[in-house]
Structures are given as structure tokens and as C-alpha cells.
């Protein structure tokens, strides 16, 4: 067995029960990495998992891969950090707080420090402390600085985000969903509707996150900058009324809607027709 792959202290290379290349399933996302990468940060959670003398007690999925029940998309940044102990994130990275939580879970204190909001000498947050709109000006900076230690961090975010103190930003959010229903030959027969499978959200990333918060599934587009548009988000619930309530609470009003429907096929024995439809609702906040 290769002794150069970085066996942990107290365990010789011959005693390591793990292969050189390890396959991980993190929250449904599969990763392939070296054993030496997973044990590169002493006392981290992954170091503890893969420095043991036996694989017993480690969770595995149905294909035998080691399983970790955490955010599979954010884990790629955890793995990148463990390769060379450096932090490199995309521009306008919107998941900094959640990644910091992942770093705490995996017991990576140096990464936690790198992800923590930075406070400048003027007691205001640095550029990484909150997301700002690069297209708009930043009014109220002097006012925020005068608040001093009583609320400098919150004031800085309020001054950098346009409209945070005197009203929220305007914009559009489009809600779309696909549905299907069965309509029998007898016109008096009630249509049988199937439940909504998924509610899609289109619009500016920052607005979508403001309105839907934790109920927004961002896994399909995790690195989208806050002021860019996306059509890849969807909601974790399937009730349109719940989506409408959240939009109404955030000050949005429906300004347009449209729907299309087609007959997919007819049942051979009953002649019942299966219809499919796609509907969109456009909401706007002034």
C-alpha cells in the first residue's frame, strides 16, 4: 500500500482501510477526491471520519459511497478549501452565510474566519458583509457611519442596499407552473385535476430571495449574482395560494397572467381526455 498519501497521525499507511480515491455522496451530489485531501486539515470532521482504523459506523448510500447529509452544492467549496487551504469564491457569491455554517459543521475554523463579515476601521461592513446593487448609487453612507457602535453593521448594510431604509426596490417576479387534468365525455362530469408538481420562479435573484426566503430552492442556480435574472428557481411547496400570500406580504401585486392548454391524449377505453396546461402570473412591486 502507498505510504505517501498522508495517513493521519497515529495510523500507519498499512492500517488505513480507505482507498486512495474516495467516492462521497453529499446531500445527493457525488464527489470523487483523494484520501489525502479529506485528511488534509487535522481535527476537522472529515479528518476524524477518514482517520479511523475501520469504516464501521460511517454512513453509506445504496451504492456503497460514503454519505454525508449536508448541502451537496456548497460542499464543492469545502472540498476546494481542503485541497490547498485557500478560499476562492465566485463574484457576488450569495451563499456566504450558508457556506460559513457548513464550514462550522465540518470544523474548519480557519475557513470560518475567512467567511466571517469583515469590519473596517470606520466600523462599517466591508464589501463582503452584505450584497449591494452595482447598478445603483449608495445614499446615506454618512448617516450610517454616524450611528457608530450602536448599530454600525446594520447601518452599513442599509446604506449599501438601495431603498433599505426608505422602501423596498421595485421589480417583477413571474410565477409559473405546469398542470394537468382529465375531462370526460360527459360535459356535466367534473374535471379531475392533478396537484401542481412544481412552482417555478423567474425574476431578479435578490427579489426572489427576499420574498420566498428559505422556501426558495436555489440548488439549480446556486451562484447567480443578486442583481442578475434567473428562471431556474422553484419553490419547496406546491400551493399557489401560499406563493401569492408571500408576494402580497412583500408588497407585490398581480399585473398579468396567461395560460395555454393542449390535449395530450385520450384514454382508449373511456375516451377521457388528458389536458396539460402551463400558466404564468406576473407580479410587480412599485
N, C-alpha and C positions, 0 to 999 in steps of 0.2 A: 504493500500500500504506500501511496505517496505521502512522505512526512512533511512536505513543504507547503501543504495547503493551509496551514495556520491553525493547527489543533489548539484548543483552548488550554490555559494553564492547568496543570494537574491531570491532564489526559494526554497520553501519548498518542501518536498518529495511528498506531496499531489498534488502539482501543476505540477509536472513533467509529460509530456504527452508521455514519451517514455517507452517501456517495459524494463524489467531487461536484457533480451538478445536481442541484436540488430543485424539485418542482413544487411550487406553492400555489394554493388556491386561497386568495384573499378576497373575501366577500363576493365570490363568483368570478373574479378575474384571475387568470392563470399567469404565473411568473416563473421564469427559469433563471436561476442565478447560481453562483459558485458558493460552496460551503464557506470558503474564506470570507466572502462578502457578508454573510449572515452572522459571522462571529467576529467581525472587524471592530466592533465597539464593545469593549468589556463591560459587563454588568447590565447591558441592555436586555430587553425582553427576548429578542431573537438570539442573542448570545447565550442566555440561560436555556432557551429551548433546544438549541443545537449544540450545546457543550456537554450535554448529559451522556452517560455511558450506555443508555438504552433509549430506543424510540418509543418505549411503552409510555402511555399517558399523553402522547401527542395526538391531537385530533386529525383524522384523515377523511377525505371525501370518498365517494363511491369508486373513484379510480385510483385510490391509494395515495393521492397527493396530500401533503401536509396542509391542514386547513386553519386559517386564521379569520375569525369573524369580525373583520373591520372593513373600512371603506376601501374597496379594491382599486378605485381610480386614484385616490390620494396616496396609496401605498407606493406608487411608482416614484414619488418624490422622496419617500422614506428610503427606498432602495437606492436611489441615486445618491442620497447623502451618505449612506453606509459604504458606498464604493470608494469615495475619496474624502469624506467628511467636509464637503463643500455644499453650499446651498445655491442652487440656480433655479429661479422661477420665471415663468413667462411674464411679459409686461402686463400690467393691470391685472395681476393674479387676484381673483375674487375670493379665494378659499383660504386665505391666510389664517384666519382664526380657527377654522376646522382642521387645517394641517397642524397647527400648534397643538390642538387637542390630540391628534394622532401621535405626534412626537412625544407628548407626555405619556400616552398609553404604552408606547414602545420603549419608554425610559431612555430617551435621548436628550439629556439636559442641555447639551451644547446647541442642539438644533432648536430646542425650545427658546433659548436665549436669542438665537438668530431670527426667530419668527416673532418675538415679542415686539410690540409697538415701541418705536424709538422716540424719546422725548428730547427735544432740542434745548439749548441753553435758555431760550426765551419761554420755556415751559409750554411749548406747543408741540403737537404731534408732528413727526416728520412725514414725508410723502407716503410712507408705507403704513401710517397709522389709520388712515381712512381713505376711501376711494373718492376722488374728485372728478369733476366733469372737465375734460381737457378742452372742450369747445367753448366754455363759458368763463366769465370773469369770476373773481373770488371776493365779493364785497364783504365788508365787516371784519377784516382781519385785525385792524387796530382795536376795535371793540372787544374782540375775543381775547386779545393779549392783555387788556386791562383787567380781565376777570381774575388773572393771576392764579394762585394756588387753589382757589375755591372751586375751580371747575375748568382749568385750562385745557385739559384733554377734550372734554365735551365741547368747549367753546371753539377749539381749533377745528374739530370736525364740522361744527355748524358753520364756521366761516368758510371752509373749503368746499362744502357741498352747497351749490346754489339753491336758494329757496328754503333751506332747512329751518331758518328762524322765522321767516315771514310767509310761509306757504310752501306747498309741495310742487314739484315740477309737473308740467303738463306733458301729455303724451298719449299714445294709442296702445291698447292691448287687444289682441284678437284671440277669441276662444273658439276652437273648432273641435268637432267630434264626428265620428262615423257611427251610424246606427243601422239597424235592420228590423224589419217587421214582416209578419205574414198576414196576407189579406185573402180571405176565402172567396169562393164563387158567390155566395150569398151576400149581397150588399148590406144586409142587416147584421151580419156577423161582425163582432168587434175585432179589430186588428190586434194581433198578438205582438207586442213589442219586446224586443230583447234589451237587456241592460246595455248602457253605454260602456264600451270596452276601455276607452282611454280619452281623456280630455286634453287636447293639445293647446299650448300657449305660445303665441307669437308676439314679439314686440321687443322693446329695449330691455336688456338684461337687468339693469338696475331697477326698472319699474316692476318687472315680473317678480323679482326677489322681494321688493318692498311689499307688494300686495299679498303674495302667496307664502312667503317665508319658508318654513320647514316642510310645507305641503307641496313644494315645487320639486320635482325630480330633475336634478341638474346633471345626472350621470351621462347623458348623451351629448352634452356640450359643456364640460366642466371648466374649460379655460377661456370662455368668452369674456372679453373685457366688458366692464359695466355699461359703457356708453355705446356698445355695438348691438346690432339687432340679431335675433336668433329665431328660428322656427322649429327648434328641436326639443324644447322643454315640454313636459307634460305633468299633470297633477297626480298626486298619490291617491286621490279619491275619485269617485266616478259619479258624483251628484252635481248636476249643473247648477242647482239652486245654491249649493254651498259655494261654488265659484262666483256666482252672481252676488251673493251676500258679501264676500270678501272684497269684490270690486266696488260695491256700493259703500262699504265701510271706509274704503280708501278714497272715496270721492269721485269715482268713475261713473259715467252714465252711458247707457247703450245708445249708439247713434246710427247703427245699421245692422242688418242681418240678411243672410241669404241662405238658400238651401237647394240642393239638387237631389233628385232621386231617380233610380233606374230599377227595372225589373231584372233581377239576376237570373232567376229560373223559376219554373213552375213544378210543383210536386206531381209526379207521374200518376199517382192514384187518386189524389184528392183535388187536383187542379189548383190547389192553393198557391198563390204567387208569393215569392220571397222578394221583397223590395229592399234595396240598400240606399242609404242617403248620406250626404255629407252636409253639415250645417256649420255656419260661422256666425259669430256675434262680434261686432266691433264696438269697443268701449273707448271713451275719451275722457280725459280729465283736463279741465282748463287751468 
